[in-house]
Amino acid sequence: MAQIKSTGTVDVELTLAELELIRRALRLVNDFGDMSDWDAAPALLADLEVTG
């Protein structure tokens, strides 16, 4: 698994279908993901909801 070495802002173009897949995956983190991701996933999902 990749490890994040630093953070920043990244612009990525996605289709609506790709964005929806990412949103669905983030909603599943608390059921199937690592506990260390439980706080980050909802925050990222909230950011995607605002921008998408």
C-alpha positions in Angstrom: 0.0 0.0 0.0 1.2 3.5 -0.8 2.1 5.8 2.1 1.5 9.6 1.9 4.8 11.5 2.4 3.3 15.0 2.1 0.0 16.7 1.4 -1.0 19.3 -1.0 -3.6 20.3 -3.6 -4.0 18.2 -6.8 -6.3 19.0 -9.7 -7.6 15.8 -11.4 -10.2 15.6 -14.2 -12.7 12.8 -13.6 -15.9 11.7 -15.4 -19.0 11.8 -13.3 -19.0 8.0 -13.2 -15.4 7.9 -11.9 -16.3 10.5 -9.2 -19.3 8.4 -8.1 -17.1 5.3 -7.8 -14.7 7.2 -5.6 -17.6 8.5 -3.5 -19.0 5.0 -3.1 -15.6 3.6 -2.0 -15.2 6.4 0.6 -18.5 5.5 2.0 -17.3 1.9 2.6 -14.1 2.8 4.4 -15.7 2.4 7.9 -16.9 -1.1 7.0 -14.0 -2.4 5.1 -11.0 0.0 5.4 -8.2 0.5 7.9 -9.1 2.2 11.1 -6.4 4.8 10.4 -8.5 6.0 7.4 -11.8 6.4 9.3 -11.4 10.1 9.9 -9.8 11.0 6.6 -12.4 9.3 4.4 -15.5 11.3 5.5 -13.4 14.5 5.3 -12.4 13.7 1.7 -16.0 12.7 0.9 -17.3 16.0 2.2 -14.7 17.9 0.0 -15.8 15.9 -3.0 -19.5 16.6 -2.3 -18.8 20.4 -2.3 -16.8 20.4 -5.5 -18.6 17.8 -7.5 
